[in-house]
């Protein structure tokens, strides 16, 4: 007999076989027992948690010769044919190749006929989010008033792509990720049944890499067995899956904290030379940073399930940063997680993600300046010593400020007089949004025009957070000036001579308008010093 993959061989065939989805199983079995069979079900969740499997088992329970039953017998003709996918009354449809509205119309016509043999005519539509809008619309009517002998079962990993008009007509089940302990127990049981000796550490590594997916974990176990034979150790798992060492990640995080771009690129080159999968490497790095957060947050070290040697490295690395700093690094890395996962150029994506995260020291300097009260310090002079126009166009550090004694003692009080100026805005921003005020302190100049505030930056990295928070800035400005104010944020790139060359700064400059150059300038903080024509 031909070899059968472990993920197929050990696929659950009854509700009792399903692990980690007790709520789903109980609900479906109660519905069968109480004869409350719905006409449409939607199973959603990440890959490999049992969506399509649950639909198949439910189909068998409904059509079993002993049914509807709480557990299919898996012995009758109906159960065996549904398991094999050849039952004429239970159709499994791959929505990725069944997207046309004509296909759905054909399906609607079939639903009008009674089942050829079974109790229910069942349609299991996998990857349902791939259906087109027109196909969903064609299904609306039949889901609204279905024939009594028809049951639809949808499975999807992206429920947000399913129209709300469909979701409101089905029973929705969200299948959760399987816990680490449940995965370890499951793959340990499978290994034992296959006559494989596997130590706990090896099983744990496989389960962690499975990321909550039973199918992924079993597939990885299958791969490791093919390499290691009847005895599986953590070393063999690391060899097959290309796991990255804790010390390597500690080095990466340290380089990010130091803002060492060249060191990061050297580390990535080392990873490439050993043939590592960059997608997996980046996920492992995120998991390492999570461990640092757990240690810094005072979590029980048992939660990490790390070896004693790794724990020493994790503790040492976590001790080099504050909890807030680790949160900032984690946030910087998470921003590019989706890009790293989806792009074809994974090494480049990882390099850019790490180099962007290495701007951390600059952001930390801004935050420290805000915390120390140094950021945005300006010359103080009485308001009466200047005209209404005198503050416009000045640098942020040169804006005159009225004596504090002349201001309201209450921190929440905002100046709303017609004479309110740019410094009143800066003061209120420090009270309402201190972090944004820290970024604003890096502005080259601030000025107030008739209906807007203009901020000019040399450093685009300081301008970007303010651009993202324009709505908050406009809200503070409206409170200060008593009227809606627009926000204009501009960046300039000074040359070595103190100003920008006209040919480089011209809007029509081919190099400055090049999308690749723009991307590097945005993500890596690069500057055009001179164009070579």
C-alpha positions as CSV (number, residue, x, y, z in Angstrom):
1,X,0.0,0.0,0.0
2,X,1.3,3.5,-0.9
3,X,2.6,5.7,2.0
4,X,0.0,8.1,3.4
5,X,1.1,11.4,4.9
6,X,0.7,11.6,8.7
7,X,-1.6,14.7,8.4
8,X,-4.0,12.6,6.3
9,X,-3.6,9.4,8.2
10,X,-4.4,11.0,11.5
11,X,-7.1,13.4,10.3
12,X,-10.0,13.4,12.8
13,X,-13.0,11.2,11.8
14,X,-15.3,11.8,14.7
15,X,-16.1,14.8,17.0
16,X,-14.2,13.0,19.8
17,X,-11.0,13.1,17.6
18,X,-11.1,16.9,17.3
19,X,-8.7,18.6,19.7
20,X,-8.9,22.1,21.2
21,X,-12.4,23.0,19.8
22,X,-14.6,21.9,22.7
23,X,-17.1,24.7,22.3
24,X,-17.6,23.9,18.6
25,X,-18.1,20.2,19.2
26,X,-20.5,20.7,22.1
27,X,-22.6,23.2,20.1
28,X,-22.9,21.0,17.0
29,X,-23.7,17.8,19.1
30,X,-26.4,19.7,21.1
31,X,-27.9,21.0,17.8
32,X,-28.1,17.4,16.5
33,X,-29.5,16.0,19.7
34,X,-32.2,18.8,19.8
35,X,-32.9,18.5,16.1
36,X,-31.9,22.2,15.6
37,X,-30.0,21.7,12.3
38,X,-29.2,25.0,10.7
39,X,-29.2,25.4,6.9
40,X,-25.8,27.1,6.8
41,X,-22.6,27.0,8.9
42,X,-19.5,29.2,8.6
43,X,-16.2,27.8,10.1
44,X,-13.4,30.3,10.3
45,X,-9.9,30.3,11.8
46,X,-6.2,30.0,10.9
47,X,-5.0,27.1,8.7
48,X,-4.9,23.6,10.1
49,X,-7.2,24.0,13.1
50,X,-10.1,21.8,11.8
51,X,-12.5,23.9,9.7
52,X,-13.0,21.5,6.8
53,X,-12.5,18.5,9.0
54,X,-15.4,19.7,11.3
55,X,-17.6,20.3,8.2
56,X,-16.9,16.7,7.0
57,X,-17.6,15.1,10.4
58,X,-20.9,17.1,10.7
59,X,-21.9,16.0,7.2
60,X,-21.2,12.4,8.2
61,X,-23.2,12.8,11.5
62,X,-26.2,14.2,9.5
63,X,-26.2,11.6,6.8
64,X,-25.0,8.5,8.7
65,X,-27.3,5.6,8.5
66,X,-27.7,5.8,12.3
67,X,-28.2,9.5,12.2
68,X,-28.6,12.2,12.6
69,X,-26.2,11.0,15.3
70,X,-23.8,12.6,17.9
71,X,-21.0,10.6,16.4
72,X,-20.8,9.1,12.8
73,X,-20.3,5.4,12.8
74,X,-17.6,5.6,10.0
75,X,-18.7,2.1,8.9
76,X,-21.9,2.7,6.7
77,X,-21.7,3.4,3.0
78,X,-22.5,7.1,3.5
79,X,-19.8,7.7,6.1
80,X,-17.2,5.9,4.1
81,X,-18.0,7.7,0.9
82,X,-18.0,11.1,2.6
83,X,-14.6,10.3,4.1
84,X,-13.3,9.4,0.6
85,X,-15.0,12.4,-1.0
86,X,-17.1,10.5,-3.4
87,X,-20.6,10.8,-1.9
88,X,-22.9,12.1,-4.7
89,X,-25.0,14.1,-2.2
90,X,-22.1,15.7,-0.3
91,X,-20.1,18.0,-2.6
92,X,-16.8,19.6,-1.6
93,X,-16.1,22.7,-3.6
94,X,-12.8,24.6,-3.8
95,X,-13.9,28.3,-4.0
96,X,-10.5,29.3,-5.5
97,X,-11.5,27.5,-8.7
98,X,-15.3,27.8,-8.4
99,X,-15.6,31.6,-8.3
100,X,-17.8,32.3,-11.4
101,X,-21.4,33.3,-11.0
102,X,-22.4,30.6,-13.5
103,X,-21.0,28.0,-11.2
104,X,-23.1,29.3,-8.4
105,X,-26.2,29.3,-10.6
106,X,-25.6,25.7,-11.5
107,X,-25.2,24.9,-7.8
108,X,-28.6,26.6,-7.1
109,X,-30.3,24.5,-9.7
110,X,-28.9,21.3,-8.1
111,X,-30.3,22.4,-4.7
112,X,-33.9,22.1,-6.0
113,X,-33.6,18.4,-6.4
114,X,-34.0,15.9,-3.5
115,X,-30.9,14.0,-2.4
116,X,-30.3,10.9,-4.5
117,X,-29.7,8.7,-1.4
118,X,-28.7,10.6,1.7
119,X,-30.7,12.4,4.2
120,X,-29.3,15.9,3.3
121,X,-27.8,17.4,0.2
122,X,-24.7,19.1,1.6
123,X,-22.3,21.6,0.0
124,X,-18.9,22.1,1.7
125,X,-17.3,25.3,0.2
126,X,-13.6,25.6,1.2
127,X,-11.7,28.8,1.1
128,X,-15.0,30.6,0.8
129,X,-13.4,34.1,0.9
130,X,-12.2,33.4,-2.7
131,X,-15.8,33.6,-4.0
132,X,-16.5,36.7,-6.1
133,X,-19.0,39.4,-5.0
134,X,-21.3,38.3,-7.8
135,X,-21.1,34.7,-6.6
136,X,-22.0,35.7,-3.0
137,X,-24.9,37.7,-4.4
138,X,-26.1,34.7,-6.3
139,X,-26.1,32.7,-3.0
140,X,-28.1,35.2,-1.1
141,X,-31.6,34.1,-2.1
142,X,-31.0,30.4,-1.5
143,X,-29.4,31.2,1.9
144,X,-32.4,33.3,2.7
145,X,-35.0,30.6,1.8
146,X,-33.2,27.3,1.5
147,X,-34.9,24.0,0.7
148,X,-35.3,21.9,3.9
149,X,-33.0,19.1,2.5
150,X,-30.0,21.4,1.8
151,X,-27.2,22.4,4.2
152,X,-24.3,24.7,3.3
153,X,-21.0,24.6,5.1
154,X,-18.4,27.4,4.5
155,X,-14.8,27.3,5.6
156,X,-12.5,30.3,5.5
157,X,-9.2,31.6,6.9
158,X,-10.2,35.3,6.1
159,X,-13.7,35.9,7.5
160,X,-13.3,39.6,7.0
161,X,-13.7,39.0,3.3
162,X,-17.0,37.3,3.6
163,X,-19.9,39.8,3.1
164,X,-21.9,40.8,6.2
165,X,-25.1,39.9,4.3
166,X,-23.8,36.3,4.2
167,X,-22.6,36.2,7.8
168,X,-26.0,37.3,9.0
169,X,-27.6,34.3,7.4
170,X,-25.3,31.6,8.8
171,X,-24.2,30.1,12.1
172,X,-20.7,31.4,12.6
173,X,-18.0,29.4,14.4
174,X,-14.5,30.8,15.1
175,X,-12.0,28.0,15.6
176,X,-9.2,29.0,17.9
177,X,-5.5,28.1,17.6
178,X,-4.5,25.0,19.4
179,X,-2.4,25.5,22.6
180,X,1.2,24.5,22.8
181,X,0.5,21.8,25.4
182,X,-2.4,20.3,23.2
183,X,-0.1,20.3,20.2
184,X,2.7,18.6,22.1
185,X,0.3,15.9,23.4
186,X,-1.1,15.3,19.9
187,X,2.1,14.9,18.0
188,X,3.5,12.9,20.9
189,X,0.6,10.5,20.6
190,X,1.1,10.2,16.9
191,X,4.8,9.6,17.3
192,X,4.2,6.8,19.8
193,X,1.6,5.2,17.5
194,X,4.2,5.3,14.7
195,X,6.8,3.7,16.9
196,X,8.9,6.8,17.0
197,X,11.0,7.8,20.1
198,X,11.0,11.6,20.5
199,X,12.2,13.6,23.5
200,X,10.0,16.4,25.0
201,X,12.3,19.2,23.7
202,X,12.1,18.0,20.1
203,X,8.3,17.8,20.3
204,X,8.1,21.2,21.8
205,X,10.2,22.8,19.0
206,X,7.9,21.2,16.4
207,X,4.8,22.3,18.2
208,X,6.1,25.9,18.5
209,X,6.9,26.0,14.8
210,X,3.4,24.7,14.1
211,X,2.0,28.0,15.5
212,X,-1.3,26.6,16.7
213,X,-2.0,24.6,13.5
214,X,-2.4,20.8,14.0
215,X,-1.8,20.1,10.3
216,X,1.4,22.1,10.2
217,X,2.7,20.5,13.3
218,X,2.0,16.9,12.1
219,X,3.5,17.8,8.7
220,X,6.7,19.0,10.4
221,X,6.8,15.8,12.5
222,X,6.5,13.8,9.3
223,X,9.4,15.7,7.8
224,X,11.6,15.3,10.9
225,X,10.8,11.5,11.0
226,X,12.0,11.2,7.4
227,X,15.3,12.7,8.4
228,X,15.9,11.2,11.9
229,X,14.3,7.8,11.6
230,X,13.0,6.1,14.7
231,X,14.8,8.4,17.1
232,X,14.1,12.2,17.1
233,X,16.2,14.6,19.2
234,X,16.1,18.4,19.5
235,X,19.4,18.6,17.5
236,X,17.9,16.8,14.5
237,X,14.7,19.0,14.6
238,X,16.9,22.1,14.6
239,X,18.9,20.7,11.6
240,X,15.8,19.9,9.6
241,X,13.8,23.0,10.4
242,X,16.8,25.4,10.3
243,X,16.0,26.9,13.7
244,X,18.0,30.0,14.7
245,X,19.9,30.2,17.9
246,X,18.9,32.4,20.8
247,X,22.4,34.0,20.9
248,X,21.9,35.1,17.3
249,X,18.7,36.9,18.1
250,X,20.2,38.5,21.2
251,X,22.9,39.9,19.0
252,X,20.3,41.2,16.5
253,X,18.3,43.0,19.3
254,X,21.5,44.5,20.7
255,X,22.4,45.8,17.2
256,X,19.0,47.3,16.9
257,X,19.3,49.0,20.3
258,X,22.7,50.5,19.2
259,X,21.4,51.5,15.8
260,X,24.3,49.6,14.2
261,X,23.2,49.3,10.5
262,X,26.4,47.7,9.3
263,X,26.4,45.1,12.1
264,X,22.8,44.2,11.2
265,X,23.7,43.7,7.5
266,X,26.6,41.5,8.5
267,X,24.4,39.4,10.7
268,X,21.8,38.9,7.9
269,X,24.7,37.9,5.6
270,X,25.7,35.2,8.1
271,X,22.1,33.9,8.2
272,X,22.0,33.8,4.4
273,X,25.3,31.9,4.3
274,X,23.9,29.1,6.5
275,X,20.8,28.8,4.3
276,X,18.3,30.0,6.8
277,X,14.7,30.6,5.8
278,X,14.2,34.4,6.3
279,X,10.5,34.1,6.9
280,X,11.0,31.6,9.7
281,X,14.0,33.6,11.0
282,X,11.9,36.8,11.3
283,X,9.1,34.9,13.1
284,X,11.6,33.4,15.6
285,X,13.0,36.9,16.2
286,X,9.6,38.1,17.0
287,X,9.1,35.2,19.4
288,X,12.5,36.0,21.0
289,X,11.4,39.7,21.5
290,X,8.2,38.4,23.1
291,X,10.2,36.4,25.5
292,X,12.2,39.5,26.4
293,X,8.9,41.3,27.1
294,X,7.7,38.5,29.3
295,X,10.9,38.6,31.3
296,X,11.0,42.4,31.6
297,X,7.3,42.3,32.6
298,X,8.0,39.9,35.4
299,X,6.2,36.9,34.0
300,X,6.9,33.4,35.3
301,X,9.9,32.0,33.5
302,X,8.1,28.7,33.1
303,X,5.9,30.4,30.5
304,X,8.9,30.6,28.2
305,X,9.6,26.9,28.3
306,X,13.2,27.7,27.4
307,X,16.3,25.7,28.2
308,X,18.5,27.0,31.1
309,X,21.2,28.2,28.7
310,X,18.6,30.1,26.7
311,X,17.1,31.6,29.8
312,X,20.5,33.1,30.8
313,X,20.8,34.8,27.4
314,X,17.2,36.0,27.5
315,X,17.6,37.5,31.0
316,X,20.9,39.2,30.0
317,X,19.4,40.7,26.9
318,X,16.2,41.9,28.6
319,X,18.3,43.5,31.3
320,X,19.9,45.8,28.7
321,X,16.5,47.5,27.9
322,X,13.6,49.0,29.8
323,X,10.1,47.5,29.4
324,X,9.1,50.5,27.4
325,X,12.1,50.2,25.1
326,X,11.3,46.6,24.4
327,X,7.7,47.5,23.6
328,X,9.0,50.1,21.1
329,X,11.4,47.6,19.4
330,X,8.6,45.0,19.2
331,X,6.3,47.5,17.7
332,X,8.9,48.5,15.1
333,X,9.4,44.9,14.1
334,X,5.7,44.0,14.0
335,X,5.0,46.7,11.4
336,X,6.8,44.7,8.8
337,X,5.8,41.2,9.7
338,X,3.1,41.0,7.0
339,X,5.5,42.4,4.4
340,X,8.1,39.8,5.2
341,X,5.6,37.0,5.1
342,X,4.1,38.0,1.8
343,X,7.0,39.3,-0.3
344,X,9.0,37.1,-2.7
345,X,12.2,39.0,-1.8
346,X,12.3,37.9,1.8
347,X,16.0,38.7,2.5
348,X,15.5,42.3,1.3
349,X,12.3,42.6,3.3
350,X,14.1,41.4,6.5
351,X,17.0,43.7,5.9
352,X,14.7,46.7,5.5
353,X,12.6,45.7,8.5
354,X,15.7,45.4,10.7
355,X,17.3,48.7,9.4
356,X,14.0,50.5,10.1
357,X,13.9,49.1,13.6
358,X,17.5,50.3,14.1
359,X,16.1,53.9,14.1
360,X,15.2,53.0,17.7
361,X,18.1,55.0,19.3
362,X,16.9,58.2,17.5
363,X,13.3,57.7,18.7
364,X,14.6,56.9,22.2
365,X,16.6,60.2,22.2
366,X,13.4,62.1,21.4
367,X,11.5,60.4,24.2
368,X,14.3,61.1,26.7
369,X,14.3,64.7,25.7
370,X,10.6,64.9,26.3
371,X,10.9,63.2,29.6
372,X,13.7,65.5,30.8
373,X,11.7,68.6,29.8
374,X,14.6,69.7,27.4
375,X,12.7,69.2,24.2
376,X,11.2,72.2,22.7
377,X,12.8,74.7,25.1
378,X,12.3,78.1,23.7
379,X,13.3,81.7,24.6
380,X,10.9,83.3,27.0
381,X,9.7,86.9,26.5
382,X,6.6,88.8,27.3
383,X,3.8,88.7,24.8
384,X,3.6,92.4,24.7
385,X,7.1,92.7,23.2
386,X,6.1,91.4,19.8
387,X,3.5,92.0,17.1
388,X,1.0,89.4,16.1
389,X,3.1,88.6,13.0
390,X,6.4,88.4,14.7
391,X,6.2,84.7,15.7
392,X,5.4,83.5,12.2
393,X,8.2,81.8,10.3
394,X,10.6,81.6,13.2
395,X,12.5,78.4,14.2
396,X,10.9,76.3,16.9
397,X,13.6,77.2,19.4
398,X,13.2,81.0,18.8
399,X,9.5,81.5,19.4
400,X,8.9,83.9,22.2
401,X,6.8,82.8,25.2
402,X,4.8,84.7,27.7
403,X,5.8,84.4,31.4
404,X,4.2,81.4,33.1
405,X,2.8,83.8,35.7
406,X,0.5,85.2,33.0
407,X,-0.8,81.8,32.1
408,X,-3.7,79.9,33.7
409,X,-2.6,77.6,36.5
410,X,-5.0,74.9,35.4
411,X,-3.2,72.4,33.1
412,X,-6.3,71.9,31.1
413,X,-6.9,75.6,30.4
414,X,-6.3,76.5,26.8
415,X,-5.8,80.0,25.4
416,X,-8.5,80.8,23.0
417,X,-7.9,84.5,22.4
418,X,-7.6,85.8,18.9
419,X,-3.9,86.6,19.7
420,X,-3.0,82.9,20.4
421,X,0.2,82.0,18.7
422,X,2.3,79.0,17.7
423,X,3.9,78.7,21.1
424,X,0.4,78.4,22.8
425,X,-0.1,75.4,20.5
426,X,3.3,73.9,21.5
427,X,2.5,74.3,25.2
428,X,-0.9,72.7,24.9
429,X,0.5,69.8,22.8
430,X,3.0,69.1,25.6
431,X,0.2,68.8,28.0
432,X,-2.2,66.8,25.8
433,X,0.2,64.7,23.7
434,X,3.7,64.8,25.1
435,X,5.1,62.2,22.7
436,X,4.0,64.2,19.7
437,X,5.4,67.3,21.2
438,X,8.7,65.5,21.4
439,X,8.7,64.8,17.7
440,X,7.6,68.4,17.0
441,X,10.7,69.6,19.0
442,X,12.8,68.2,16.2
443,X,11.2,70.6,13.6
444,X,13.5,73.0,11.7
445,X,10.8,75.7,11.9
446,X,7.2,76.2,12.9
447,X,4.9,78.9,11.7
448,X,1.3,79.9,11.9
449,X,-0.5,81.0,8.7
450,X,-4.1,82.3,8.5
451,X,-5.8,78.9,8.5
452,X,-3.0,76.4,9.1
453,X,0.1,75.5,10.9
454,X,3.3,74.7,9.0
455,X,6.0,72.4,10.4
456,X,9.2,72.0,8.4
457,X,11.6,69.1,9.2
458,X,15.1,68.0,8.1
459,X,14.6,64.5,9.4
460,X,11.7,62.6,7.7
461,X,11.7,60.0,10.6
462,X,10.5,62.7,13.0
463,X,8.0,64.1,10.5
464,X,6.4,60.7,9.8
465,X,4.7,60.1,13.3
466,X,3.3,63.6,13.1
467,X,1.9,63.0,9.6
468,X,0.2,59.8,11.0
469,X,-1.3,61.9,13.9
470,X,-2.6,64.9,11.9
471,X,-6.1,64.4,13.3
472,X,-4.8,64.8,16.9
473,X,-2.7,67.8,15.9
474,X,-5.7,69.5,14.3
475,X,-7.8,68.8,17.3
476,X,-5.3,70.5,19.7
477,X,-4.9,73.4,17.2
478,X,-8.7,74.0,17.1
479,X,-8.8,74.1,20.9
480,X,-6.0,76.6,21.1
481,X,-7.0,78.9,18.3
482,X,-10.8,78.5,18.7
483,X,-11.2,77.8,15.0
484,X,-10.4,74.8,12.7
485,X,-6.7,74.8,11.6
486,X,-5.1,72.7,8.9
487,X,-1.7,71.0,9.5
488,X,1.0,71.1,6.8
489,X,4.1,69.0,7.4
490,X,7.1,69.4,5.0
491,X,10.5,67.9,4.9
492,X,13.7,69.4,3.5
493,X,17.1,67.8,2.8
494,X,19.9,70.1,3.5
495,X,23.1,69.7,1.4
496,X,26.6,69.9,2.6
497,X,26.7,73.6,1.7
498,X,23.9,74.5,4.0
499,X,21.1,74.6,1.5
500,X,19.6,72.4,-1.2
501,X,20.9,72.6,-4.7
502,X,18.3,73.9,-7.1
503,X,18.9,71.0,-9.5
504,X,18.5,68.4,-6.7
505,X,15.4,69.9,-5.2
506,X,13.5,70.6,-8.4
507,X,10.2,68.7,-8.5
508,X,11.0,67.3,-11.8
509,X,14.4,65.8,-10.8
510,X,14.4,62.2,-12.2
511,X,16.4,60.8,-9.3
512,X,14.3,62.5,-6.6
513,X,11.1,61.3,-8.2
514,X,12.4,57.7,-8.7
515,X,10.1,55.3,-6.6
516,X,13.0,53.2,-5.5
517,X,15.0,56.2,-4.3
518,X,11.8,57.4,-2.5
519,X,11.4,54.1,-0.8
520,X,15.0,54.0,0.5
521,X,14.7,57.6,1.6
522,X,11.5,56.8,3.5
523,X,12.5,53.5,5.1
524,X,16.3,53.9,5.6
525,X,16.6,57.7,6.0
526,X,18.8,58.2,3.0
527,X,19.6,61.5,1.3
528,X,20.5,62.5,-2.2
529,X,23.8,64.3,-2.0
530,X,24.5,64.6,-5.7
531,X,22.9,63.4,-8.8
532,X,25.2,61.8,-11.4
533,X,23.9,62.7,-14.8
